[in-house]
Amino acid sequence: MLSEQLEFVPDRDRQVFAAVPSAPAVFVLHGRDREAEPYVSKTANLRRRLERLLGSPLEQGRRLNLRDRVRQIEFSATGSEFESAFLLYKLLRSTFPKTYGQRLRLRLAPLIKLHFENQYPRVSITTRLGRRNGRNAYYGPFPSRVAAERYANDSLDLFKMRRCVEDLRPDPQFPGCVYSEMKMCLAPCFQGCTDAEYRAEVTRVDAYLETGGESLVREISARREAASASLEFERAAGLHAQLEKIRSVGGQRPEIVRRIDQMMGVIVQTSAYPGAVNLFLIAAGSIADLLTFPIRTQEHSKSQSMEARLSAALAGIEPTGARSALETMEHLALVGRWYYRSHRAGQIFLADSRGVLPLRRIVRGIASVYRGEKFEPGTGEREGTAPVPDQSS
């Protein structure tokens, strides 16, 4: 998994330190006792970190020193914090399969769950994915449970789907709840609607979540236009106010939130190799192994565009990052931890509703990341980006 190996001999420590880069890396220190646990970590400066861990100890110093215990160093240089975090996750997961979660302190990302497997579907917040062939739908990742609950509750105010969590056994004698009294629920609990009517409302909620609210905007906009055409101006004004509320609720939803089994995107990061960037493909919430994408190549003719090269490179990535629901949630947690930072390096580009990636925007993003331009989350693309350097030279 790591690309470089060095034997460590205390008497030749200066040579070892000179052979490692003063750059970000993920590394493992193997002990002379082959039964002992390895020391696994990441660092922003590998040489400096090894000098602290393996250099001559200071007198009466309390700093951890492994100089007399280590026999071998393994490491891989990394180009970004995201690459370091993902590589460290994979390394800890394979080295410590029972305790890697505690070592990483990885908090699983909250998701909105639409319970299609329930006879009367409802919405809840969860940090667990169900089985892969299940019928339930999951939307996320959200930055926190509070954010997910607020968006879910404000969104359900736009519909009449139930909020209760019990498995319903409809009974006409049941008194209902406050939501049914306020006409905010179709009340299947006491057969206030037919099963077909409730399924139709659930379908509207599912379309709303899948399109980020656009399905409801189109529906209300069409009704507003029809009211205006019929000279029902008061009704049209009410529908316009409803549209404003829908857009306000939609503003709470981060751009990255998608239906997990349909989520596709590309994260662009700097690379440890000069003249290249790293691409991480996200498919169904899972991160594939990185692809190092060179800016300039000798193999391609000058007539081949960067967009065509990018399309061919992405098509060659095997989207088999996670093998279980838990592993997918862990990948989503890593993506969410990077995405929701106040200052994040690199860019992410998400596919549209048809699953098509914005190749032209990704090419511009590659140029920006390669030049080291800074982006604030939520500010979008910078205007006037210069072209990518000619790839044929």
Phi, psi and omega in degrees: 000324176261149193268338187238147177225139176221136172279138181251122174237119185307324182290342180241034185297325181299320178295321179294314181297324180290339183273352180254151184281151171272068188210166177299146181196162168248136187217161176227134173251120180263134183279162175295327172280110186291348177271349183283152177293139175287159176262116185242131181197176172233160184207156176274345179212101188295316183298313181297321181294318180292325177296325178288319184280328189242357179286175179297128184291145175286149178296132179058022178280150181254003181287143179302130178225125183245020188305317185268006183245344188262136177247336185213143177243129171242141179202160170224127174291144181235156184259351184203163176295323179296316178298318179299315181295319181290318179293319178297319177302311182297321181292315179293324180296323180279329183276321182234072187298339182264338188235005185298328181298316178292323180294323181277337186053049184271119178266121182293143185283138176291144178231154168270127181249128175256111189280080178288338182282350174277146180300324176239089188306149178216178181245143173214170176253135184213162171241020180232137173267142175279188181297152188295329181265014179284167183268345182295150179248143182233137181232133180169196000274147175260157182290334181202165177295323179299316180296319179294317180294319180296315180295318180296314182295316180293327178289319180293338174297341181274353184231184179234039176272151186294152177252344184291159186253354183285155169283119189280142168234090189308131182220117181301340180276350182291135186285346182086190182227183184296328181292322178291323178295328180272008181060034178253009179212143178287351174058058174293344182298325177241030177059043175285353177210166174278163177299324179295319179295321179292319178298323178296321178292321177297321178298321177295319178295316180299316178297321178300312181293322183289328182259006181067028178096350184295327180298319180288324177300316179296319181297311182290325178298318179295320178292324178295316180296321179294321179294319178295319180295331179270007180064025175268074191289325178295317178295321179296321178295320177297319178292325177296318177297323178295322177298318179298321178293319179299316180292326177295316177295319179299331178293343178283343187272117178298152183300328185286343184294124181216166169292124193299316183288351177246006185287128177216138179191176179227128173259129179254126181226159174294158183242153174287344180267132179294148178074024182210164169233163176256137177244133176242115178275131174251123179227123182054038177081359184254141181267124174280163177300151187292153173243122174276117186251110181287141178286319179245140176223155176265341188281337186258144179288161181295339183283343181278124184284160175299324180298319179292320177298317181296316180300317180293321180294315180294325179294336181273356180279132175277111182280061182237058183283311185249143182248001180211167178296320179296317180296323176298317178297323178292320176297317178298324178295321178294317178296315180296320179300320178287314188296321187269011174290147180294329176229106181244146177264144181090178182222158177235141180230123185255147179289158178278187184297341178267001181082019182263127180280144179279082188300320182296318178293324179295320178300316177296323178294322177300315179299318182293315179294320180298323180277354177079025179290146182265140179230137173269136178307133176087001182268351179078196183281152173279147180275153174070035179294138178285158181292156175294143178305147181303123186278355185265349184279000000 
